[in-house]
Amino acid sequence: MKRFVSSLFGQVVAALVLGIVIGMVWPGFAVALKPLGDAFIKLIKMAIAPLVFGVVVHGIVGAGDLRKVGRVGLKSLIYFEAVTTLALVLGLVLAYVFAPGHGMNVDVASLDAKAIAGYTDRVGQVTGTVDFLMKLVPTTFVDAFAKGDILQVLILAILFGSGLSLLGERGKPLAESLERITEVLFRIIGFIVKLAPLGVLGAVAFTVGKYGVGSLKQLGMLVALFYAGVAFFVLVVLGGIMRLAGFSILKFLAYLREELTVVAGTASSDSVLPQVMRKLERLGIKDSTVGLVIPTGYSFNLDAFSLYLTLATVFIAQATNTDLSFGHLMLILGIALLTSKGAHGVPGSAIVVLAATLSAVPEIPVIGLVLVLSIDWFVGIARALGNLIGNCVATVVIAAWEGDIDRAQAHRVLNRETTTDSVEILEAPVAEPRIA
């Protein structure tokens, strides 16, 4: 018991419970605690861009073979597209079979369009393949870091790491300097992670204080169905994929329990990105693979988000008595395949991407988004958890596919034959880079 209380996991769980109690008993005070959660996420995001840059560059230089880096990247994109398509299809199936919106009989004319005006105004940020591809190219080298755009930083890191690798011995001093900077950033993250209980306390207290525990009643069927869908996808779909790779999904989730608890409290997978990358390296996966797969997956492999996108779209159609044919369902699937890729980094991304998807299917009234605004935070918890698990599983699978994982080490860690405390992992030394 003493070990549980002194661990990060135990402290986060205690903070989560305390946040719920404060939100129920002192809702006014609980709402005032929101800055604690916001500040914690901002502190983490502050270090993510330079950290991703350093890890990816170090990984590419250490890999040596640039063709291997390209192969890992291509396999990652193929995997992402296949798995997110499964998630999108599952969302359609759940909505069609359980019909959570049937019987609501919502009068579209009674909905307040002002409630979604701020989201529909940003639809242009996520629509159009050409626009999305153009967004990948930063205006300047510094601009990508200033905006914290992970995909832009990733592209810069790949280019910089490839150039540095080709310099050979002449590039070694710069590679070593970047390695030291990355170590410092991991130490900084180690300090910030200790504040996770405060961040979770503030985020949970605010949510319960503002919306109340009973705020899910009206749309409870949709929320319950989505949570069940995410659980099914993680345990059955991702569990099956992990089993094919030779690992247990349950042991893997237990290994990530501290990070998953933080995500559940903050509803943000960004809050644990650095810790997760280091934990996957401790699992025996090469840093070059971790550095490529995880940051790319944050935009291209949003499994739970994809599931919600199709589920919520059909829910809105059902709630507004909009008849959908099989052709409409296929159109929704095709549009969602594109819009889901531009979600990360867009404020209010779930609502914005939903608006973009609905705009491409004129039969469904976009104003129906008002119906899901009140539950967005609650479903956001499951979205963040599912997305994070999906990206971690993707890293393990692609590493196994490439032979970039030490299976013996992975099984020792997953079987708890070695210590894996989060802060210890963040402070562990980084391996020396190898110059090709």
C-alpha positions in Angstrom: 0.0 0.0 0.0 2.8 2.4 0.9 4.5 1.7 -2.4 1.2 2.4 -4.3 0.7 5.7 -2.5 4.3 6.8 -3.2 4.2 5.9 -6.9 3.2 8.3 -9.6 0.3 6.0 -10.6 -1.1 6.0 -7.0 -0.8 9.8 -6.7 -2.6 10.3 -10.0 -5.4 7.9 -9.0 -5.7 9.7 -5.7 -5.8 13.1 -7.5 -8.5 11.8 -9.9 -10.7 10.7 -7.0 -10.1 13.9 -5.1 -11.0 15.9 -8.2 -14.3 14.2 -8.5 -15.1 14.8 -4.8 -14.2 18.5 -5.0 -16.2 18.9 -8.2 -19.3 17.4 -6.6 -19.1 19.1 -3.2 -17.6 22.5 -4.1 -18.4 23.0 -7.8 -17.5 26.8 -7.8 -14.1 26.1 -6.3 -13.6 23.2 -8.6 -14.1 25.3 -11.8 -11.4 27.7 -10.4 -8.9 24.8 -10.5 -8.9 24.6 -14.3 -5.6 26.4 -14.6 -3.8 23.5 -12.9 -4.7 21.1 -15.7 -4.1 23.7 -18.4 -0.7 24.6 -17.0 0.4 21.0 -16.8 -0.4 20.3 -20.4 1.2 23.6 -21.5 4.4 22.6 -19.7 4.5 19.3 -21.4 3.8 20.8 -24.8 6.5 23.3 -24.3 9.2 20.6 -24.6 7.5 18.3 -27.1 8.7 19.9 -30.4 12.4 20.1 -29.6 12.3 16.7 -27.9 10.8 15.1 -31.0 13.3 16.8 -33.2 16.2 15.6 -31.0 14.9 12.0 -30.7 14.2 11.6 -34.4 17.6 13.1 -35.5 19.4 10.9 -33.0 17.5 7.9 -34.2 18.3 8.5 -37.9 21.9 9.1 -37.2 22.0 6.0 -35.1 20.3 3.9 -37.8 22.9 4.8 -40.3 21.0 3.2 -43.3 18.7 5.9 -44.7 16.9 3.3 -46.8 15.8 1.6 -43.6 14.4 4.9 -42.3 12.4 5.3 -45.4 11.2 1.7 -45.2 10.0 2.1 -41.6 8.2 5.3 -42.6 6.4 3.6 -45.5 5.4 0.6 -43.4 4.1 3.0 -40.7 1.8 4.8 -43.2 0.5 1.5 -44.6 -0.3 0.2 -41.1 -1.9 3.5 -40.0 -4.2 3.5 -43.0 -5.3 -0.1 -42.6 -6.0 0.2 -38.8 -7.8 3.6 -38.9 -9.9 2.2 -41.7 -10.9 -0.7 -39.4 -11.8 1.9 -36.7 -13.9 3.9 -39.1 -15.8 0.8 -40.2 -16.3 -0.2 -36.6 -17.9 3.2 -35.9 -20.3 2.8 -38.8 -21.2 -0.8 -37.7 -21.9 0.3 -34.1 -24.0 3.2 -35.2 -26.0 1.1 -37.6 -26.5 -1.9 -35.3 -27.3 0.0 -32.0 -28.8 3.1 -33.5 -28.1 5.4 -30.6 -29.8 8.4 -32.2 -33.1 6.8 -33.2 -36.0 8.1 -31.2 -34.5 11.5 -30.4 -36.6 13.2 -33.1 -34.6 16.5 -32.9 -36.2 19.5 -34.6 -33.3 21.0 -36.6 -35.0 24.5 -36.5 -34.8 24.5 -32.7 -31.0 24.1 -32.5 -28.8 27.2 -31.8 -26.4 27.7 -34.7 -24.3 30.1 -32.7 -23.0 27.3 -30.5 -21.0 25.8 -33.4 -20.1 28.9 -35.3 -16.6 29.0 -33.8 -16.0 25.4 -35.0 -17.5 25.6 -38.5 -15.3 28.7 -39.1 -12.3 26.5 -38.8 -13.4 23.7 -41.2 -11.0 25.0 -43.8 -8.1 23.9 -41.6 -8.8 20.2 -42.0 -10.5 19.8 -45.4 -8.8 19.2 -48.8 -5.9 16.8 -49.4 -3.8 19.5 -51.1 -4.3 21.9 -48.2 -3.4 19.2 -45.7 -0.2 18.4 -47.6 0.8 22.0 -47.9 0.3 22.3 -44.1 3.1 19.8 -43.7 5.7 22.2 -45.1 6.7 24.8 -42.5 7.0 28.5 -43.5 10.5 28.7 -41.9 12.6 26.3 -39.9 11.8 28.2 -36.7 8.1 28.5 -37.4 7.5 24.8 -37.0 8.9 24.9 -33.4 7.1 28.2 -32.6 3.7 26.7 -33.6 4.5 23.3 -32.0 3.3 21.5 -35.2 4.6 17.9 -34.6 4.3 16.8 -38.3 6.3 19.9 -39.5 8.9 19.3 -36.8 9.1 15.6 -37.8 9.7 16.5 -41.5 12.5 18.9 -40.5 14.0 16.3 -38.2 14.0 13.7 -41.0 15.7 16.1 -43.4 18.2 17.3 -40.8 18.9 13.8 -39.5 19.5 12.5 -43.1 21.9 15.4 -43.9 23.7 14.9 -40.6 24.0 11.2 -41.2 25.6 11.8 -44.6 28.3 14.0 -43.0 29.8 10.9 -41.4 32.6 11.7 -38.8 32.4 15.4 -39.5 28.8 15.4 -38.1 29.7 13.5 -34.9 30.3 16.6 -32.7 26.9 18.1 -33.7 25.1 14.7 -33.2 26.7 14.4 -29.7 25.6 18.0 -28.9 22.0 17.2 -29.9 22.1 14.1 -27.9 23.1 16.1 -24.8 20.3 18.6 -25.4 17.8 15.8 -25.7 19.0 14.3 -22.4 18.4 17.7 -20.8 14.9 17.9 -22.2 14.1 14.4 -20.9 15.3 15.6 -17.4 13.0 18.6 -17.7 10.1 16.4 -18.6 11.0 14.3 -15.6 10.5 17.3 -13.3 7.2 18.2 -15.0 5.8 14.7 -14.8 6.0 14.9 -11.0 3.3 17.6 -11.3 0.9 15.2 -13.1 -1.3 14.7 -10.0 -1.9 18.4 -9.7 -2.7 18.6 -13.4 -5.2 15.7 -13.2 -6.7 17.2 -10.0 -7.4 20.5 -11.8 -8.7 19.0 -15.0 -11.1 16.5 -13.3 -12.4 18.9 -10.7 -13.1 21.5 -13.4 -15.0 19.0 -15.5 -17.2 17.6 -12.7 -17.7 21.1 -11.2 -18.8 22.6 -14.5 -20.8 19.8 -16.1 -21.8 17.7 -13.2 -21.7 13.9 -12.9 -25.3 13.7 -14.3 -24.4 15.7 -17.4 -24.2 12.4 -19.5 -27.8 11.3 -19.0 -29.2 12.9 -22.2 -26.6 11.4 -24.5 -25.7 8.5 -22.3 -26.3 5.9 -25.0 -23.8 7.5 -27.4 -21.2 7.9 -24.7 -21.6 4.3 -23.4 -21.5 3.0 -27.0 -18.4 4.9 -27.8 -16.6 3.7 -24.6 -17.6 0.1 -25.4 -16.5 0.5 -29.0 -13.0 1.8 -27.9 -12.7 -1.0 -25.4 -13.6 -3.6 -28.1 -11.2 -2.0 -30.5 -8.3 -2.0 -28.0 -8.9 -5.5 -26.6 -10.0 -7.4 -29.7 -8.6 -5.6 -32.7 -5.4 -4.2 -31.3 -5.1 -7.1 -28.9 -5.2 -9.5 -31.9 -2.6 -7.5 -33.7 -0.4 -7.5 -30.7 -0.9 -11.3 -30.3 0.3 -11.7 -33.9 3.4 -9.8 -33.0 3.9 -12.1 -30.1 2.9 -9.9 -27.1 0.0 -9.5 -24.7 -2.2 -6.4 -24.9 -3.2 -6.7 -21.2 0.5 -6.8 -20.1 1.2 -3.9 -22.4 -1.6 -1.8 -20.9 -0.4 -2.6 -17.4 3.1 -1.4 -18.4 1.6 1.9 -19.6 -0.8 2.3 -16.6 0.7 5.5 -15.3 0.6 7.3 -18.6 -2.9 6.1 -19.3 -4.1 7.4 -15.9 -2.6 10.8 -16.7 -4.3 10.8 -20.1 -7.6 9.8 -18.5 -7.4 12.8 -16.1 -6.3 15.4 -18.7 -8.1 14.1 -21.8 -4.9 14.8 -23.7 -2.4 12.3 -25.2 0.1 15.1 -25.7 0.6 15.2 -21.9 2.5 11.9 -21.9 4.2 11.9 -25.3 7.8 12.1 -24.0 7.3 9.5 -21.3 5.7 7.1 -23.7 8.6 7.4 -26.2 11.1 6.7 -23.5 9.1 3.7 -22.1 8.9 2.2 -25.6 12.7 2.5 -25.9 13.0 0.8 -22.5 10.8 -2.0 -23.9 13.7 -2.8 -26.3 12.5 -0.9 -29.4 15.2 1.0 -31.3 15.0 4.8 -30.8 14.9 5.4 -34.6 11.7 3.4 -34.9 10.1 5.0 -31.8 11.1 8.5 -33.1 9.5 8.0 -36.5 6.4 6.0 -35.6 5.0 7.8 -32.5 5.1 11.5 -33.8 3.8 10.4 -37.2 1.0 8.4 -35.5 -0.2 11.4 -33.6 -1.6 12.8 -36.9 -2.0 9.7 -39.1 -3.1 7.0 -36.6 -6.0 8.3 -34.6 -7.8 5.1 -34.0 -10.4 6.1 -31.4 -10.9 9.5 -33.0 -11.7 7.7 -36.3 -14.2 5.4 -34.6 -15.9 8.4 -33.0 -16.0 10.3 -36.3 -18.2 7.8 -38.1 -20.2 6.9 -35.0 -21.1 10.6 -34.2 -21.8 11.4 -37.9 -24.4 8.6 -38.2 -25.7 9.4 -34.7 -26.4 13.0 -35.8 -28.2 11.7 -38.9 -30.3 9.4 -36.8 -31.2 12.0 -34.2 -32.3 14.5 -37.0 -34.3 11.8 -38.8 -32.0 11.8 -41.8 -32.2 8.6 -43.9 -28.9 7.3 -45.0 -28.4 4.8 -47.8 -25.5 2.4 -48.2 -24.0 4.9 -50.6 -24.2 7.6 -48.0 -22.4 5.4 -45.5 -19.6 4.7 -48.0 -19.3 8.5 -48.7 -19.0 9.1 -45.0 -16.3 6.5 -44.8 -14.4 7.9 -47.7 -14.6 11.5 -46.4 -13.6 10.5 -42.9 -10.5 8.7 -44.3 -9.3 12.2 -45.4 -10.6 14.5 -42.7 -9.4 12.3 -39.8 -5.8 12.8 -40.9 -5.8 16.6 -40.2 -7.2 16.5 -36.7 -4.2 16.7 -34.4 -3.2 20.3 -33.5 -6.5 21.8 -34.5 -8.4 23.5 -31.6 -11.6 21.7 -30.8 -10.5 19.1 -33.4 -13.3 16.6 -32.9 -16.0 19.1 -33.5 -14.1 20.8 -36.4 -13.4 17.5 -38.2 -17.0 16.4 -37.6 -18.1 19.7 -39.2 -15.8 19.1 -42.2 -17.2 15.6 -42.6 -20.8 16.7 -42.4 -20.2 19.5 -44.8 -19.3 16.9 -47.4 -22.5 15.0 -46.8 -25.2 17.7 -47.5 -28.1 15.4 -46.5 -27.0 15.6 -42.8 -27.5 19.0 -41.2 -24.2 20.5 -39.9 -26.1 22.2 -37.1 -26.6 18.7 -35.6 -23.2 19.2 -34.1 -24.9 21.1 -31.3 -26.1 17.7 -30.0 -22.6 16.4 -29.2 -21.0 19.6 -27.9 -22.0 18.9 -24.3 -20.4 15.5 -24.2 -17.2 16.3 -26.1 -15.0 16.4 -23.0 -16.2 13.0 -21.8 -15.8 11.2 -25.1 -12.5 13.1 -25.4 -11.1 11.0 -22.6 -11.7 7.7 -24.5 -10.5 9.3 -27.7 -7.2 10.3 -26.1 -6.8 6.9 -24.4 -7.6 4.9 -27.6 -5.4 7.1 -29.8 -2.4 6.7 -27.4 -2.8 2.9 -27.1 -3.2 2.6 -30.9 0.1 4.5 -31.5 2.0 2.5 -28.9 0.7 -0.8 -30.4 1.7 0.5 -33.8 5.2 1.1 -32.6 5.6 -2.4 -31.2 4.1 -4.0 -34.3 6.2 -2.1 -36.8 9.3 -2.7 -34.7 8.5 -6.4 -34.7 7.9 -6.2 -38.5 11.3 -4.6 -39.0 13.2 -6.7 -36.4 13.9 -3.5 -34.4 12.7 -4.9 -31.0 14.7 -6.9 -28.5 12.0 -9.5 -27.7 13.7 -10.9 -24.7 14.0 -7.5 -23.2 10.4 -6.7 -24.1 9.1 -9.9 -22.3 11.2 -9.2 -19.3 9.7 -5.7 -19.0 6.1 -6.8 -19.6 6.5 -9.6 -17.1 7.7 -7.1 -14.6 11.1 -8.8 -14.2 12.7 -5.3 -14.2 11.7 -2.0 -12.7 10.0 0.5 -15.1 9.1 3.6 -13.1 8.1 6.5 -15.3 10.5 9.1 -13.8 13.4 6.6 -13.8 12.8 6.0 -17.5 12.7 9.7 -18.3 16.0 10.2 -16.5 17.8 7.1 -18.0 20.8 8.0 -20.2 20.4 8.0 -24.0 22.6 5.6 -26.0 25.6 7.0 -27.8 24.8 7.9 -31.5 26.4 5.9 -34.3 27.7 7.9 -37.3 27.3 6.1 -40.6 
